[in-house]
């Protein structure tokens, strides 16, 4: 599915090369299997982002996805947090990638969402949809949180939810996130640094694996994707914070 590859690229850290590909990106988005409103929102995203200032785009990207955990693009951040279960989940996912014939050539974590989308884009339509459905509750949460912050990045996640079959009740999730405490404020970030524990030993290596996988052109397309994800961890409501 070429469409997943496009969303993966748009979800990555912004680059000059991405901005230079505006016309190609708009052409690809125009051909996507989306509802008219969703396609228009995605086209507007590409137009606005690739026509603006790169440094402004990069700064906003950092503010959204690199501060706090509520908008993390690491899938297991929303499932396991910093628990030891996350380390085992990473190992399991790496094993699944390897069994599918993926090559290790850089240093990203295996649960990085753009990487997962790139992987699914090589697996054929049925397996790609099944793989998206495994994480649809996380996609819905991120879409709702981005909408709450008036970010047009929500359009990327709404497109993914459409390809999942629109099974998530996004309005219900929006009601849930409307009462969340922000975790990207200076005070919230300071609290995280104070509470963060340092881990030593074998578990530290498992939880901090720094490997990236890229699909090879000849890899299998019949690999089933079973992530066995649990429900994402909610952010505390304002009254509980």
TORPA-4810 file (N, C-alpha, C, O; in nm, 3 decimals):
<nodes>
NODE_1_0.085_-0.121_0.000_0.000_0.000_0.000_0.087_0.125_0.000_0.147_0.161_0.101_X
NODE_2_0.094_0.188_-0.116_0.176_0.309_-0.129_0.126_0.420_-0.037_0.204_0.503_0.009_X
NODE_3_-0.005_0.421_-0.010_-0.062_0.525_0.076_-0.001_0.523_0.215_0.023_0.629_0.273_X
NODE_4_0.024_0.404_0.269_0.085_0.395_0.402_0.226_0.450_0.400_0.270_0.512_0.497_X
NODE_5_0.297_0.426_0.293_0.433_0.479_0.279_0.431_0.632_0.280_0.518_0.695_0.339_X
NODE_6_0.332_0.692_0.213_0.321_0.838_0.210_0.292_0.892_0.350_0.355_0.989_0.393_X
NODE_7_0.198_0.830_0.422_0.168_0.875_0.558_0.289_0.859_0.647_0.316_0.945_0.732_X
NODE_8_0.363_0.751_0.629_0.486_0.729_0.707_0.584_0.844_0.685_0.643_0.894_0.780_X
NODE_9_0.603_0.884_0.560_0.695_0.993_0.528_0.649_1.124_0.590_0.730_1.199_0.645_X
NODE_10_0.519_1.152_0.583_0.466_1.277_0.638_0.472_1.280_0.790_0.471_1.387_0.851_X
NODE_11_0.478_1.161_0.851_0.484_1.152_0.997_0.627_1.158_1.050_0.649_1.173_1.170_X
NODE_12_0.723_1.147_0.960_0.863_1.155_0.999_0.902_1.299_1.030_0.825_1.392_1.005_X
NODE_13_1.023_1.317_1.086_1.074_1.450_1.113_1.086_1.525_0.981_1.141_1.471_0.885_X
NODE_14_1.037_1.650_0.973_1.037_1.724_0.846_1.177_1.751_0.791_1.270_1.782_0.866_X
NODE_15_1.191_1.738_0.660_1.319_1.762_0.594_1.298_1.849_0.470_1.186_1.863_0.421_X
NODE_16_1.408_1.907_0.422_1.401_1.988_0.300_1.358_1.902_0.181_1.285_1.949_0.094_X
NODE_17_1.402_1.776_0.177_1.365_1.685_0.069_1.215_1.663_0.065_1.155_1.656_-0.043_X
NODE_18_1.154_1.653_0.183_1.010_1.633_0.190_0.936_1.755_0.134_0.837_1.742_0.063_X
NODE_19_0.985_1.873_0.168_0.922_1.996_0.119_0.934_2.008_-0.033_0.844_2.058_-0.100_X
NODE_20_1.045_1.963_-0.086_1.068_1.972_-0.230_0.979_1.874_-0.308_0.962_1.888_-0.429_X
NODE_21_0.923_1.776_-0.238_0.840_1.675_-0.304_0.692_1.711_-0.299_0.607_1.623_-0.310_X
NODE_22_0.660_1.840_-0.282_0.522_1.882_-0.264_0.430_1.832_-0.375_0.326_1.774_-0.347_X
NODE_23_0.468_1.854_-0.500_0.380_1.816_-0.611_0.356_1.666_-0.615_0.244_1.621_-0.638_X
NODE_24_0.461_1.589_-0.593_0.446_1.443_-0.595_0.357_1.397_-0.480_0.273_1.308_-0.497_X
NODE_25_0.376_1.456_-0.363_0.296_1.419_-0.246_0.149_1.452_-0.270_0.062_1.371_-0.237_X
NODE_26_0.121_1.568_-0.325_-0.018_1.607_-0.351_-0.083_1.514_-0.453_-0.201_1.481_-0.442_X
NODE_27_-0.005_1.472_-0.552_-0.057_1.379_-0.651_-0.090_1.244_-0.589_-0.192_1.183_-0.620_X
NODE_28_-0.003_1.198_-0.500_-0.025_1.070_-0.433_-0.146_1.077_-0.341_-0.227_0.984_-0.337_X
NODE_29_-0.158_1.186_-0.265_-0.272_1.202_-0.174_-0.402_1.207_-0.254_-0.503_1.149_-0.212_X
NODE_30_-0.401_1.277_-0.367_-0.522_1.289_-0.450_-0.572_1.153_-0.499_-0.691_1.137_-0.526_X
NODE_31_-0.481_1.056_-0.510_-0.519_0.924_-0.560_-0.555_0.825_-0.449_-0.590_0.710_-0.477_X
NODE_32_-0.547_0.869_-0.322_-0.572_0.779_-0.210_-0.719_0.743_-0.197_-0.807_0.821_-0.234_X
NODE_33_-0.745_0.625_-0.144_-0.880_0.578_-0.117_-0.928_0.639_0.015_-0.918_0.576_0.120_X
NODE_34_-0.980_0.761_0.007_-1.026_0.834_0.125_-1.160_0.900_0.094_-1.196_0.919_-0.022_X
NODE_35_-1.233_0.936_0.200_-1.352_1.018_0.181_-1.308_1.157_0.136_-1.196_1.199_0.164_X
NODE_36_-1.397_1.226_0.066_-1.363_1.357_0.013_-1.310_1.453_0.118_-1.210_1.522_0.095_X
NODE_37_-1.375_1.458_0.234_-1.334_1.548_0.341_-1.197_1.511_0.395_-1.115_1.598_0.424_X
NODE_38_-1.171_1.380_0.408_-1.042_1.335_0.457_-0.931_1.365_0.357_-0.822_1.407_0.396_X
NODE_39_-0.960_1.344_0.230_-0.860_1.372_0.127_-0.828_1.522_0.122_-0.712_1.561_0.108_X
NODE_40_-0.932_1.605_0.134_-0.911_1.749_0.133_-0.826_1.792_0.252_-0.738_1.878_0.237_X
NODE_41_-0.850_1.733_0.369_-0.773_1.768_0.489_-0.627_1.728_0.473_-0.537_1.800_0.516_X
NODE_42_-0.604_1.613_0.410_-0.467_1.566_0.389_-0.396_1.651_0.284_-0.277_1.681_0.298_X
NODE_43_-0.468_1.689_0.180_-0.409_1.778_0.078_-0.375_1.914_0.139_-0.270_1.971_0.109_X
NODE_44_-0.463_1.963_0.225_-0.436_2.091_0.292_-0.314_2.081_0.382_-0.236_2.176_0.392_X
NODE_45_-0.298_1.966_0.448_-0.181_1.943_0.533_-0.053_1.953_0.450_0.041_2.023_0.487_X
NODE_46_-0.050_1.881_0.337_0.069_1.881_0.252_0.096_2.021_0.199_0.211_2.067_0.200_X
NODE_47_-0.008_2.088_0.153_0.008_2.223_0.098_0.064_2.319_0.203_0.159_2.392_0.177_X
NODE_48_0.004_2.318_0.321_0.046_2.412_0.426_0.186_2.383_0.477_0.267_2.474_0.497_X
NODE_49_0.215_2.255_0.498_0.345_2.219_0.557_0.459_2.237_0.458_0.567_2.284_0.497_X
NODE_50_0.439_2.201_0.336_0.550_2.207_0.239_0.565_2.345_0.176_0.660_2.369_0.101_X
NODE_51_0.472_2.437_0.205_0.483_2.572_0.152_0.536_2.670_0.256_0.568_2.785_0.223_X
NODE_52_0.547_2.627_0.380_0.590_2.715_0.487_0.740_2.712_0.509_0.818_2.674_0.421_X
NODE_53_0.778_2.754_0.629_0.919_2.757_0.667_0.958_2.624_0.732_0.890_2.576_0.823_X
NODE_54_1.067_2.565_0.686_1.108_2.434_0.736_1.138_2.437_0.886_1.098_2.346_0.959_X
NODE_55_1.208_2.540_0.931_1.243_2.546_1.073_1.119_2.561_1.161_1.115_2.505_1.271_X
NODE_56_1.020_2.634_1.114_0.895_2.645_1.189_0.826_2.509_1.198_0.773_2.470_1.302_X
NODE_57_0.827_2.437_1.086_0.766_2.304_1.084_0.839_2.210_1.180_0.776_2.138_1.257_X
NODE_58_0.971_2.212_1.176_1.050_2.127_1.265_1.027_2.163_1.411_1.020_2.075_1.497_X
NODE_59_1.017_2.292_1.439_0.994_2.335_1.577_0.859_2.287_1.628_0.847_2.240_1.742_X
NODE_60_0.756_2.298_1.544_0.623_2.251_1.585_0.622_2.099_1.601_0.558_2.047_1.692_X
NODE_61_0.692_2.030_1.514_0.701_1.884_1.523_0.762_1.845_1.658_0.710_1.757_1.727_X
NODE_62_0.871_1.909_1.695_0.935_1.880_1.823_0.840_1.905_1.938_0.831_1.826_2.032_X
NODE_63_0.768_2.017_1.932_0.676_2.053_2.040_0.564_1.951_2.054_0.518_1.924_2.165_X
NODE_64_0.519_1.894_1.942_0.410_1.797_1.947_0.456_1.660_1.992_0.400_1.602_2.085_X
NODE_65_0.557_1.608_1.925_0.590_1.466_1.938_0.711_1.436_2.027_0.734_1.320_2.062_X
NODE_66_0.787_1.536_2.063_0.908_1.510_2.140_0.899_1.559_2.284_0.993_1.540_2.362_X
NODE_67_0.789_1.620_2.322_0.771_1.668_2.459_0.652_1.598_2.521_0.540_1.604_2.469_X
NODE_68_0.675_1.532_2.630_0.568_1.456_2.692_0.545_1.324_2.621_0.606_1.297_2.517_X
NODE_69_0.457_1.243_2.677_0.434_1.109_2.624_0.299_1.094_2.556_0.276_0.996_2.485_X
NODE_70_0.209_1.189_2.575_0.073_1.171_2.524_0.066_1.167_2.373_-0.028_1.108_2.318_X
NODE_71_0.162_1.227_2.302_0.164_1.224_2.155_0.286_1.149_2.103_0.326_1.168_1.988_X
NODE_72_0.344_1.064_2.184_0.461_0.988_2.141_0.427_0.902_2.019_0.318_0.844_2.010_X
NODE_73_0.521_0.894_1.926_0.504_0.809_1.809_0.560_0.669_1.833_0.570_0.589_1.739_X
NODE_74_0.597_0.640_1.957_0.641_0.505_1.995_0.518_0.430_2.048_0.464_0.466_2.152_X
NODE_75_0.477_0.328_1.977_0.352_0.259_2.008_0.347_0.208_2.151_0.246_0.224_2.219_X
NODE_76_0.455_0.146_2.196_0.452_0.084_2.328_0.458_0.185_2.441_0.435_0.150_2.557_X
NODE_77_0.487_0.311_2.409_0.481_0.417_2.509_0.339_0.429_2.561_0.318_0.461_2.678_X
NODE_78_0.241_0.404_2.475_0.101_0.418_2.512_0.044_0.290_2.573_-0.068_0.289_2.624_X
NODE_79_0.121_0.184_2.568_0.074_0.055_2.618_0.143_0.019_2.748_0.078_-0.016_2.847_X
NODE_80_0.276_0.027_2.748_0.354_-0.018_2.863_0.423_0.095_2.940_0.472_0.072_3.050_X
NODE_81_0.427_0.216_2.884_0.502_0.323_2.950_0.648_0.283_2.962_0.710_0.239_2.865_X
NODE_82_0.702_0.299_3.081_0.842_0.262_3.104_0.856_0.130_3.181_0.962_0.101_3.236_X
NODE_83_0.750_0.051_3.185_0.756_-0.075_3.258_0.847_-0.174_3.186_0.881_-0.155_3.069_X
NODE_84_0.886_-0.280_3.257_0.973_-0.381_3.198_0.904_-0.460_3.088_0.969_-0.519_3.003_X
NODE_85_0.770_-0.460_3.091_0.696_-0.528_2.985_0.727_-0.468_2.849_0.721_-0.537_2.747_X
NODE_86_0.761_-0.340_2.847_0.791_-0.275_2.720_0.914_-0.337_2.654_0.918_-0.355_2.533_X
NODE_87_1.015_-0.369_2.735_1.136_-0.428_2.680_1.108_-0.559_2.610_1.159_-0.582_2.501_X
NODE_88_1.026_-0.644_2.671_0.993_-0.773_2.610_0.908_-0.753_2.485_0.926_-0.823_2.385_X
NODE_89_0.817_-0.655_2.490_0.734_-0.627_2.372_0.820_-0.582_2.255_0.792_-0.617_2.140_X
NODE_90_0.925_-0.504_2.284_1.015_-0.458_2.178_1.089_-0.577_2.116_1.104_-0.586_1.994_X
NODE_91_1.134_-0.667_2.202_1.205_-0.785_2.153_1.112_-0.869_2.065_1.152_-0.916_1.959_X
NODE_92_0.987_-0.888_2.111_0.891_-0.967_2.034_0.865_-0.904_1.897_0.858_-0.974_1.796_X
NODE_93_0.851_-0.771_1.894_0.824_-0.704_1.768_0.945_-0.712_1.675_0.930_-0.730_1.555_X
NODE_94_1.064_-0.699_1.731_1.185_-0.713_1.650_1.192_-0.852_1.588_1.231_-0.867_1.472_X
NODE_95_1.155_-0.954_1.666_1.157_-1.090_1.615_1.059_-1.107_1.499_1.089_-1.174_1.401_X
NODE_96_0.941_-1.045_1.511_0.843_-1.052_1.403_0.896_-0.986_1.276_0.876_-1.036_1.166_X
NODE_97_0.963_-0.873_1.293_1.021_-0.806_1.178_1.126_-0.895_1.111_1.130_-0.909_0.989_X
NODE_98_1.210_-0.954_1.193_1.317_-1.038_1.139_1.261_-1.159_1.067_1.312_-1.198_0.962_X
NODE_99_1.154_-1.219_1.122_1.092_-1.334_1.058_1.031_-1.297_0.923_1.015_-1.382_0.835_X
NODE_100_0.997_-1.169_0.908_0.940_-1.123_0.782_1.049_-1.087_0.680_1.019_-1.049_0.567_X
NODE_101_1.175_-1.100_0.721_1.285_-1.075_0.630_1.331_-0.931_0.623_1.377_-0.886_0.518_X
NODE_102_1.319_-0.857_0.733_1.359_-0.717_0.733_1.508_-0.701_0.760_1.568_-0.781_0.831_X
NODE_103_1.566_-0.596_0.704_1.709_-0.568_0.722_1.729_-0.460_0.827_1.653_-0.363_0.832_X
NODE_104_1.831_-0.476_0.911_1.867_-0.377_1.012_1.972_-0.285_0.951_2.080_-0.329_0.912_X
NODE_105_1.940_-0.156_0.943_2.038_-0.068_0.879_2.049_0.070_0.944_2.121_0.155_0.892_X
NODE_106_1.981_0.093_1.054_1.992_0.223_1.120_1.960_0.208_1.268_1.967_0.098_1.322_X
NODE_107_1.923_0.318_1.334_1.906_0.311_1.479_1.778_0.379_1.526_1.781_0.484_1.589_X
NODE_108_1.664_0.316_1.495_1.535_0.357_1.548_1.475_0.241_1.626_1.513_0.126_1.608_X
NODE_109_1.383_0.274_1.713_1.315_0.171_1.790_1.208_0.102_1.704_1.146_0.167_1.621_X
NODE_110_1.187_-0.027_1.722_1.095_-0.101_1.635_0.949_-0.060_1.649_0.870_-0.085_1.558_X
NODE_111_0.912_0.002_1.761_0.771_0.042_1.778_0.746_0.185_1.731_0.640_0.242_1.759_X
NODE_112_0.842_0.245_1.659_0.826_0.379_1.604_0.719_0.372_1.495_0.735_0.298_1.398_X
NODE_113_0.612_0.448_1.510_0.495_0.435_1.423_0.526_0.453_1.274_0.480_0.372_1.194_X
NODE_114_0.602_0.555_1.232_0.633_0.565_1.088_0.704_0.441_1.033_0.681_0.400_0.919_X
NODE_115_0.790_0.380_1.115_0.858_0.258_1.074_0.758_0.143_1.060_0.765_0.066_0.964_X
NODE_116_0.667_0.132_1.156_0.565_0.027_1.152_0.478_0.043_1.027_0.442_-0.056_0.963_X
NODE_117_0.442_0.167_0.993_0.362_0.192_0.874_0.438_0.155_0.747_0.382_0.098_0.654_X
NODE_118_0.567_0.187_0.745_0.648_0.151_0.629_0.653_0.000_0.613_0.647_-0.052_0.501_X
NODE_119_0.664_-0.070_0.724_0.664_-0.216_0.720_0.532_-0.269_0.666_0.530_-0.355_0.578_X
NODE_120_0.420_-0.217_0.720_0.289_-0.264_0.674_0.267_-0.237_0.526_0.196_-0.311_0.459_X
NODE_121_0.328_-0.131_0.475_0.310_-0.096_0.335_0.366_-0.203_0.240_0.334_-0.203_0.121_X
NODE_122_0.449_-0.293_0.293_0.508_-0.399_0.210_0.435_-0.532_0.223_0.472_-0.630_0.158_X
NODE_123_0.331_-0.537_0.306_0.272_-0.665_0.343_0.144_-0.702_0.269_0.082_-0.803_0.301_X
NODE_124_0.103_-0.622_0.173_-0.021_-0.651_0.101_-0.141_-0.591_0.173_-0.135_-0.570_0.294_X
NODE_125_-0.250_-0.562_0.101_-0.365_-0.490_0.157_-0.428_-0.555_0.279_-0.457_-0.486_0.377_X
NODE_126_-0.451_-0.687_0.276_-0.519_-0.753_0.387_-0.436_-0.749_0.514_-0.488_-0.715_0.621_X
NODE_127_-0.308_-0.783_0.504_-0.223_-0.781_0.623_-0.198_-0.639_0.671_-0.182_-0.616_0.791_X
NODE_128_-0.193_-0.544_0.578_-0.173_-0.404_0.617_-0.291_-0.356_0.700_-0.273_-0.290_0.803_X
NODE_129_-0.412_-0.390_0.656_-0.530_-0.348_0.733_-0.532_-0.419_0.869_-0.563_-0.356_0.970_X
NODE_130_-0.500_-0.546_0.872_-0.498_-0.618_0.999_-0.395_-0.556_1.094_-0.421_-0.543_1.214_X
NODE_131_-0.279_-0.517_1.040_-0.177_-0.455_1.122_-0.221_-0.321_1.176_-0.192_-0.288_1.291_X
NODE_132_-0.292_-0.242_1.095_-0.344_-0.113_1.142_-0.449_-0.134_1.251_-0.454_-0.060_1.349_X
NODE_133_-0.534_-0.234_1.233_-0.638_-0.260_1.332_-0.581_-0.301_1.467_-0.643_-0.281_1.570_X
NODE_134_-0.460_-0.360_1.465_-0.395_-0.396_1.591_-0.364_-0.272_1.676_-0.357_-0.281_1.798_X
NODE_135_-0.345_-0.158_1.610_-0.306_-0.037_1.683_-0.411_0.073_1.668_-0.382_0.189_1.697_X
NODE_136_-0.532_0.040_1.625_-0.630_0.144_1.596_-0.670_0.223_1.720_-0.703_0.341_1.709_X
NODE_137_-0.668_0.161_1.838_-0.703_0.235_1.960_-0.599_0.343_1.989_-0.633_0.450_2.040_X
NODE_138_-0.472_0.316_1.957_-0.367_0.416_1.974_-0.381_0.525_1.868_-0.365_0.643_1.898_X
NODE_139_-0.410_0.487_1.745_-0.430_0.585_1.638_-0.546_0.679_1.672_-0.537_0.800_1.649_X
NODE_140_-0.652_0.624_1.727_-0.767_0.706_1.766_-0.732_0.804_1.876_-0.775_0.919_1.874_X
NODE_141_-0.654_0.757_1.972_-0.612_0.842_2.083_-0.525_0.958_2.033_-0.544_1.072_2.074_X
NODE_142_-0.431_0.928_1.945_-0.344_1.032_1.891_-0.423_1.130_1.804_-0.400_1.251_1.810_X
NODE_143_-0.515_1.079_1.724_-0.598_1.167_1.640_-0.678_1.264_1.726_-0.685_1.383_1.697_X
NODE_144_-0.737_1.212_1.833_-0.819_1.297_1.921_-0.734_1.400_1.994_-0.775_1.515_2.009_X
NODE_145_-0.618_1.360_2.040_-0.531_1.454_2.112_-0.478_1.564_2.020_-0.466_1.679_2.061_X
NODE_146_-0.447_1.529_1.896_-0.401_1.629_1.800_-0.514_1.725_1.764_-0.491_1.845_1.747_X
NODE_147_-0.635_1.674_1.752_-0.751_1.758_1.725_-0.773_1.854_1.842_-0.806_1.971_1.822_X
NODE_148_-0.755_1.805_1.962_-0.771_1.887_2.082_-0.671_2.003_2.083_-0.699_2.110_2.138_X
NODE_149_-0.555_1.982_2.022_-0.452_2.087_2.015_-0.459_2.166_1.885_-0.367_2.242_1.854_X
NODE_150_-0.565_2.147_1.809_-0.585_2.218_1.681_-0.470_2.197_1.585_-0.430_2.289_1.515_X
NODE_151_-0.415_2.075_1.581_-0.305_2.043_1.491_-0.358_1.969_1.369_-0.435_1.874_1.381_X
NODE_152_-0.315_2.014_1.250_-0.361_1.944_1.130_-0.291_1.811_1.109_-0.321_1.740_1.013_X
NODE_153_-0.198_1.774_1.198_-0.142_1.639_1.195_-0.251_1.534_1.220_-0.234_1.417_1.186_X
NODE_154_-0.362_1.577_1.278_-0.473_1.483_1.301_-0.519_1.420_1.171_-0.569_1.307_1.171_X
NODE_155_-0.503_1.491_1.059_-0.548_1.438_0.929_-0.477_1.309_0.893_-0.536_1.221_0.829_X
NODE_156_-0.349_1.296_0.933_-0.274_1.173_0.903_-0.336_1.054_0.974_-0.351_0.947_0.916_X
NODE_157_-0.372_1.074_1.099_-0.425_0.965_1.180_-0.570_0.933_1.144_-0.613_0.818_1.153_X
NODE_158_-0.645_1.034_1.102_-0.782_1.008_1.057_-0.783_0.926_0.929_-0.873_0.844_0.908_X
NODE_159_-0.683_0.947_0.843_-0.672_0.865_0.722_-0.644_0.720_0.759_-0.702_0.628_0.701_X
NODE_160_-0.555_0.700_0.855_-0.523_0.563_0.898_-0.644_0.495_0.959_-0.667_0.376_0.936_X
NODE_161_-0.723_0.570_1.037_-0.844_0.513_1.097_-0.945_0.473_0.990_-1.016_0.374_1.005_X
NODE_162_-0.951_0.550_0.882_-1.041_0.515_0.772_-1.000_0.381_0.712_-1.084_0.297_0.682_X
NODE_163_-0.868_0.362_0.693_-0.820_0.236_0.635_-0.836_0.120_0.733_-0.830_0.004_0.693_X
NODE_164_-0.855_0.150_0.861_-0.885_0.045_0.960_-1.030_-0.001_0.947_-1.067_-0.107_0.998_X
NODE_165_-1.111_0.079_0.879_-1.253_0.046_0.867_-1.342_0.137_0.948_-1.460_0.108_0.967_X
NODE_166_-1.286_0.249_0.998_-1.363_0.345_1.079_-1.436_0.275_1.194_-1.554_0.301_1.218_X
NODE_167_-1.365_0.187_1.263_-1.427_0.110_1.371_-1.417_0.181_1.506_-1.486_0.143_1.600_X
NODE_168_-1.333_0.283_1.516_-1.311_0.353_1.643_-1.413_0.465_1.658_-1.440_0.539_1.564_X
NODE_169_-1.469_0.477_1.778_-1.562_0.587_1.808_-1.480_0.710_1.844_-1.450_0.733_1.961_X
NODE_170_-1.443_0.789_1.744_-1.352_0.900_1.766_-1.414_1.009_1.852_-1.344_1.075_1.928_X
NODE_171_-1.547_1.029_1.840_-1.612_1.132_1.922_-1.605_1.097_2.069_-1.586_1.184_2.154_X
NODE_172_-1.621_0.970_2.100_-1.611_0.925_2.239_-1.470_0.947_2.294_-1.453_0.987_2.409_X
NODE_173_-1.369_0.920_2.210_-1.231_0.940_2.253_-1.203_1.089_2.273_-1.131_1.126_2.365_X
NODE_174_-1.260_1.174_2.188_-1.241_1.318_2.204_-1.297_1.367_2.336_-1.239_1.454_2.400_X
NODE_175_-1.410_1.313_2.376_-1.467_1.349_2.505_-1.374_1.308_2.618_-1.359_1.379_2.717_X
NODE_176_-1.310_1.192_2.603_-1.218_1.142_2.704_-1.095_1.233_2.716_-1.054_1.268_2.827_X
NODE_177_-1.035_1.270_2.602_-0.910_1.346_2.607_-0.932_1.492_2.643_-0.838_1.562_2.681_X
NODE_178_-1.057_1.540_2.629_-1.085_1.680_2.661_-1.054_1.712_2.807_-1.026_1.827_2.840_X
NODE_179_-1.058_1.612_2.894_-1.032_1.635_3.035_-0.891_1.599_3.079_-0.862_1.598_3.198_X
NODE_180_-0.803_1.569_2.983_-0.668_1.528_3.018_-0.582_1.647_3.059_-0.599_1.759_3.010_X
NODE_181_-0.491_1.621_3.150_-0.391_1.722_3.186_-0.280_1.720_3.082_-0.237_1.612_3.041_X
NODE_182_-0.233_1.835_3.039_-0.123_1.842_2.943_0.005_1.791_3.009_0.034_1.822_3.124_X
NODE_183_0.080_1.711_2.933_0.206_1.657_2.988_0.327_1.718_2.919_0.439_1.669_2.934_X
NODE_184_0.305_1.827_2.842_0.416_1.890_2.771_0.450_2.028_2.826_0.528_2.102_2.766_X
NODE_185_0.392_2.064_2.941_0.424_2.192_3.003_0.558_2.181_3.075_0.600_2.069_3.108_X
NODE_186_0.628_2.292_3.101_0.755_2.286_3.175_0.742_2.216_3.308_0.830_2.140_3.348_X
NODE_187_0.630_2.241_3.378_0.610_2.179_3.509_0.596_2.027_3.496_0.654_1.951_3.574_X
NODE_188_0.518_1.984_3.398_0.497_1.841_3.378_0.626_1.772_3.337_0.655_1.662_3.384_X
NODE_189_0.705_1.836_3.251_0.831_1.777_3.206_0.932_1.769_3.319_1.006_1.672_3.330_X
NODE_190_0.935_1.872_3.405_1.025_1.870_3.521_0.989_1.754_3.614_1.078_1.689_3.670_X
NODE_191_0.859_1.729_3.630_0.815_1.621_3.717_0.859_1.485_3.664_0.897_1.397_3.741_X
NODE_192_0.853_1.470_3.531_0.896_1.344_3.470_1.045_1.321_3.496_1.085_1.210_3.530_X
NODE_193_1.126_1.425_3.479_1.270_1.412_3.502_1.299_1.374_3.647_1.390_1.296_3.674_X
NODE_194_1.222_1.430_3.739_1.244_1.400_3.880_1.209_1.256_3.914_1.273_1.194_3.999_X
NODE_195_1.106_1.202_3.845_1.057_1.069_3.878_1.124_0.959_3.796_1.111_0.842_3.830_X
NODE_196_1.195_0.996_3.689_1.254_0.895_3.600_1.362_0.815_3.671_1.454_0.873_3.729_X
NODE_197_1.351_0.685_3.667_1.451_0.599_3.732_1.557_0.557_3.630_1.529_0.546_3.511_X
NODE_198_1.678_0.534_3.678_1.787_0.485_3.594_1.791_0.334_3.606_1.794_0.281_3.717_X
NODE_199_1.793_0.263_3.493_1.792_0.117_3.493_1.926_0.063_3.449_1.985_0.110_3.351_X
NODE_200_1.976_-0.037_3.522_2.102_-0.101_3.487_2.077_-0.251_3.465_1.974_-0.305_3.505_X
NODE_201_2.173_-0.316_3.400_2.163_-0.460_3.382_2.099_-0.498_3.251_2.078_-0.412_3.165_X
NODE_202_2.068_-0.627_3.234_2.016_-0.679_3.107_1.887_-0.611_3.062_1.867_-0.589_2.942_X
NODE_203_1.799_-0.578_3.160_1.672_-0.518_3.124_1.691_-0.382_3.061_1.612_-0.341_2.976_X
NODE_204_1.794_-0.311_3.103_1.819_-0.178_3.048_1.847_-0.188_2.899_1.802_-0.104_2.821_X
NODE_205_1.922_-0.289_2.860_1.954_-0.307_2.719_1.829_-0.340_2.639_1.810_-0.292_2.527_X
NODE_206_1.743_-0.425_2.699_1.621_-0.464_2.628_1.528_-0.346_2.610_1.466_-0.332_2.505_X
NODE_207_1.518_-0.260_2.714_1.425_-0.150_2.709_1.478_-0.034_2.627_1.402_0.055_2.589_X
NODE_208_1.606_-0.033_2.599_1.662_0.079_2.526_1.718_0.039_2.392_1.809_0.104_2.341_X
NODE_209_1.664_-0.070_2.332_1.719_-0.114_2.205_1.710_-0.002_2.105_1.611_0.070_2.099_X
NODE_210_1.813_0.013_2.027_1.824_0.126_1.935_1.850_0.076_1.794_1.957_0.098_1.738_X
NODE_211_1.750_0.007_1.738_1.770_-0.056_1.608_1.658_-0.017_1.513_1.543_-0.002_1.555_X
NODE_212_1.690_0.000_1.389_1.587_0.034_1.290_1.580_-0.077_1.186_1.682_-0.136_1.148_X
NODE_213_1.460_-0.104_1.140_1.439_-0.205_1.038_1.378_-0.140_0.915_1.290_-0.056_0.927_X
NODE_214_1.425_-0.179_0.799_1.367_-0.130_0.674_1.328_-0.250_0.589_1.407_-0.344_0.576_X
NODE_215_1.208_-0.250_0.530_1.167_-0.363_0.446_1.255_-0.373_0.322_1.289_-0.272_0.260_X
NODE_216_1.292_-0.494_0.287_1.364_-0.518_0.164_1.263_-0.543_0.053_1.150_-0.586_0.080_X
NODE_217_1.301_-0.518_-0.071_1.207_-0.527_-0.182_1.151_-0.667_-0.199_1.037_-0.684_-0.244_X
NODE_218_1.229_-0.770_-0.163_1.184_-0.906_-0.185_1.126_-0.973_-0.063_1.108_-1.095_-0.064_X
NODE_219_1.098_-0.898_0.041_1.052_-0.962_0.164_0.913_-1.023_0.149_0.839_-0.990_0.056_X
NODE_220_0.878_-1.112_0.239_0.749_-1.180_0.233_0.635_-1.082_0.252_0.646_-0.985_0.327_X
NODE_221_0.526_-1.109_0.183_0.409_-1.023_0.195_0.294_-1.096_0.267_0.183_-1.043_0.277_X
NODE_222_0.321_-1.215_0.315_0.214_-1.292_0.379_0.234_-1.302_0.529_0.170_-1.384_0.595_X
NODE_223_0.324_-1.219_0.583_0.353_-1.227_0.726_0.238_-1.168_0.808_0.201_-1.052_0.788_X
NODE_224_0.183_-1.245_0.898_0.077_-1.194_0.983_0.136_-1.103_1.089_0.244_-1.129_1.141_X
NODE_225_0.065_-0.995_1.122_0.112_-0.899_1.221_0.027_-0.911_1.346_-0.087_-0.864_1.348_X
NODE_226_0.079_-0.971_1.451_0.007_-0.985_1.577_0.090_-0.916_1.684_0.190_-0.971_1.732_X
NODE_227_0.050_-0.797_1.722_0.127_-0.723_1.822_0.078_-0.750_1.964_0.150_-0.726_2.061_X
NODE_228_-0.045_-0.802_1.977_-0.101_-0.830_2.109_-0.092_-0.708_2.200_-0.046_-0.718_2.314_X
NODE_229_-0.137_-0.594_2.151_-0.132_-0.471_2.229_-0.246_-0.466_2.328_-0.357_-0.512_2.300_X
NODE_230_-0.216_-0.410_2.445_-0.320_-0.389_2.544_-0.377_-0.249_2.526_-0.330_-0.174_2.440_X
NODE_231_-0.477_-0.214_2.606_-0.534_-0.080_2.598_-0.430_0.023_2.637_-0.351_-0.001_2.729_X
NODE_232_-0.427_0.139_2.569_-0.329_0.241_2.604_-0.353_0.298_2.742_-0.467_0.299_2.791_X
NODE_233_-0.246_0.345_2.806_-0.258_0.402_2.938_-0.315_0.543_2.929_-0.264_0.624_2.853_X
NODE_234_-0.421_0.575_3.006_-0.481_0.708_3.000_-0.396_0.810_3.072_-0.325_0.777_3.167_X
NODE_235_-0.403_0.936_3.027_-0.341_1.045_3.099_-0.438_1.092_3.204_-0.559_1.095_3.179_X
NODE_236_-0.389_1.129_3.322_-0.478_1.168_3.431_-0.563_1.288_3.392_-0.518_1.376_3.319_X
NODE_237_-0.687_1.291_3.444_-0.772_1.406_3.424_-0.717_1.523_3.504_-0.639_1.506_3.597_X
NODE_238_-0.759_1.643_3.465_-0.708_1.762_3.533_-0.733_1.757_3.683_-0.647_1.796_3.762_X
NODE_239_-0.852_1.710_3.720_-0.883_1.707_3.863_-0.803_1.605_3.940_-0.792_1.612_4.062_X
NODE_240_-0.746_1.505_3.865_-0.666_1.402_3.932_-0.519_1.438_3.934_-0.443_1.382_4.014_X
NODE_241_-0.477_1.531_3.846_-0.335_1.564_3.832_-0.284_1.640_3.954_-0.166_1.676_3.960_X
</nodes>
